[in-house]
């Protein structure tokens, strides 16, 4: 059958799909990473009630105390060590976002002084993160040196910072490997670029949705978010890994059909429609199943599980129904034969994976065309 997709329609579809993904991805650029505290737990739970009561009666900072240590010179007597500790304590109390500072004693030989520092706000507040960084960069007064910050709150911040720093490298490795594998499979440069570019857009858009709901609090009443806060620190890593695997499955379902039709002689634009028709039912069914599975966790009791379920379900929705079924076919239609371009030098050195099975068909083709047996006998 003739292709029914027109070039203006393909162009409008591609532009609308990209615009939608970019718009939804906008909140991603303000994403903050962290780990949930008691205030993020379901409203009315024991953890949430204890957190709220502590914050109300004593202050939010009591939910996330920091332990600060400084080194003191060896050989100080108790009086000099106490004076040095108090000097540093006054310096700590003067810091922005420090609500209270309590000297907590020394080690046995008085070479380390310890303090408990209470932030002005809760463990996941921006001001608390700033206070931790300020404490670590502090130049202690007097004879003290080498400040250190410990405690659950600072540990959460360290984990979040480490994962945030590793995310670009992780995403780069995933995207780079997918490009190499798809160039090998599809024997094309542009098809892998479209596939991976669409994946990156869908992941950013999915994380943008997570930020809008769980960090900004949009639609919080619908999703049970009563105390918005940072995004779960390891959520982006989970989303990239899981959504990449699913996206590449959907890509193979669609693009392998297009490649097969094109390799067997169908014009490029008709091959796009042929592959889309043969693979879209499988992609839609698989995506609906995964959306249902992940969506079941959106209203779980555990505050750590809910954003994971939403992010994965939303990511599958965007990748399958926007990227694979709309954006990718539209761009393939616009590119035509150019979509399957591959430099000759690269074509010569790459192994032939032959996912379409063309070589197998040729190997098992009959040696002579079938027809009536010739007359005559022995």
Buried (B, 14 or more C-beta within 10 A) or exposed (E): EEBEBEEEEBBEBBEBBBEBBEEBBEBBEEBBBBBBBBBBBBEEEEBBEBBBEBBEEEBBBBBBBBBBBBBBBEEBEEEBBBEBBBBBBEBBBEBEBBBBBEBBEBEEEBBBBBBBBBBBBBBBBEBBBBBBBBBEEBEBBBBBEEBBBEBBBBEBBBBBBEBBEEBEEBBEEBBEEBBEEBBBBBBBBBBBBBBBBBBBBBBBBBBBBBBBBBBBBBEBEEBBBBBBBBBBBBBBBEBBEBBBEBBBBBBBBBBBBBBBBBBEEBBBBBBBBBBBEBBBEBBBEBBBEBBEEBBEBBBBEEBBBBBBBBBBBBBBBBBBBBBBBBBBBBBBBBBBEEBBEBEEEEEEEEEEEEBBEEEEEEEEEEEEEEEEEEEEEE
